[in-house]
Amino acid sequence: MKPPARKLDLVKKILADDAAIRDLSSPSLARLSALFTANNPARVLKKM
């Protein structure tokens, strides 16, 4: 039994939006990770 077309369209939109949010947040998460792994976090904070 197939789900109604509207429901399928909504799920596809949700997944596409989720992927877009992950793409936008990845650079920020990478910078945050660098703060935690840096030898001198104070120096990294000055650069931001």
Phi, psi and omega in degrees: 000123181277143175289156178302150183302321181298316180297317179298317178298319179296317179297318178298319179294317179299315180296321178293318178296319179299317179296320179295319179295318178298320179297320181287326184274344183302314179299321179295319180293325178295317178295319179297318178298322179297326178297320183283336183258355182290148177292328181228088183301327181298321180294321179294320180297324179296330181286336185278000000 
